[in-house]
Structure formats: structure tokens, C-alpha cells
């Protein structure tokens, strides 16, 4: 074994490289709202409100479906990935809560418009 002392600069570089490796491993690319990749043609086409809401609803439904499947697999013993199931459950919960916040804001805005004098 090498018994040479590690200088502070090399220890710092080692720690930074490990932190960078951990950071890149934890980045999850599937937090994109739309399951379809964005291309230059889709940027030029207008997106209606109903299309945007349908896309978001489909994504939230997909998150909840995945979470349900993972939780069922853990509960029945088909999988031992409890952490993955809990992360999927929290992801589904967070996306549903965000959807509810948007819905509440849209309903509130609609009510404000309806109360406006003509």
C-alpha cells in the first residue's frame, strides 16, 4: 500500500470529482412535462390551452400509473425497490398537487372574469 500522505489539493479534487459524479447520477431527465421531445417544427406550431392541459393530464396520469405499478410490485413481493416506489409515489403526488394548483388558479381567474361588470 501507498502510505504517502494525500495533500489538501488532491483530496479536494478527489472530493469534487466524486461530488460531480454523484450529481450527474441523480439528475433525472424524465421530469419533462411532455413525453415527446421538442423539435423545431413543434416550436413553430401554436399550442392551444386544451392541448396543453391534455398533455399535462396525460403526464400526471402516467406518473400516477407508474407509481401505482411500483407500489403494487413492492406490496406483492415482486420487487424490493422500495426507494424507487416511494420516489415514484412522491413524483406522482407532486405532479398532482401542481396540477391542482393550476386548476385552482384557472377557476379563480374564471370566477374573477365572470364577476366583471359588462
N, C-alpha and C positions, 0 to 999 in steps of 0.2 A: 504494500500500500504506500501511497504517496503521503508522507507526513509533512509536506510543506504547508506553511500557513497560507490561507487564502487572503489576498489583500482586499481592502474595502471596495475598490473599484470593480474587481472581478466578481465579488459577491453581489454587488449592486446590479451589475449587468446580468448575472445569472438570475437574480430575483425578478428583474424587469422582463427578461425573456420568458420566464415561467408565467408571470402575470399576463403578458401579452398572449401566450398560448392559451391560457385559461379564458381570457376574454374572447378570443376568436372561437373557442369551443362553445361558449354559452350564447353566442349570437344565434337567434332563431330566425331564419328567413321566412317562416310561414306566418308572420304576423301581418301579411299584406291583406288588405280588405278584399280585393278581387283575386279569385283564383287564377285568372287569366293574366299572362304577362302583358305589360303595356308596350305597345308598339307605336310607331309614328302615325299610322293610319288611325288608330283609335283616339289619338290626341286631337285629331282634326274633326272628328265627328262629335256633334253635340250629344250630351248625355241628359236625358230627361230625369226629372225628380223620381218618377215611378221606376225607371230603370235602375237608378242609384239605390233606391230603397229595396227593390227586389234583390239586387246584388248583395246588399248588406244583410238582408234577411236570410238569403241562401247561405252566406258565410257563417252567420250566427247559428243557423240550424246545423251546418256541417260541424262546427265546433262542439255543439251540444251532443250531436250524434257520436262523434269520436270519443268524447268524454264518457258517454253512457256505455259505449262498447268496451272501453278500457276498464271502467269500474266494474262492469259485469264480468269481464275476464278475471279480474283480481278476486272478486267475490266468489266465483265458481272454482277458483284454483287453477285456471288455465294459464294464468300469468302471475308472476311475482313482482311485476313492475309497479309497485305501489306509488313510488315517486312520480313516475310518468302519468299514472292515472290521476293523481292529485293535481299535477300541473295542468293536465288537460281539463280537469274539472274547474280549476281556478280560471283558466283561459276562457272556458265557456261562460262562467259566471261573470267575468269582467266584460266580455263582449256583449252579453245580455244586458248588464247594467248600463253600459254605454248606449246601447240601442234604446233602452227605456229613457235615458236622459234626453236623447234626441227626440224621441216621441213626445215626451212631456213639453219640450221646448216648442215643437211644431204645434201641438194642441194649444199651448198658451198663446202662441202668435196668432193662430187662427181665431181664438176667442177674442183677442185684442182687436183684430180686424173686424170681427162681427159687431163689436161694441162701438165702432166708429160711427159718428153721425154722417148721414149721407148728404 
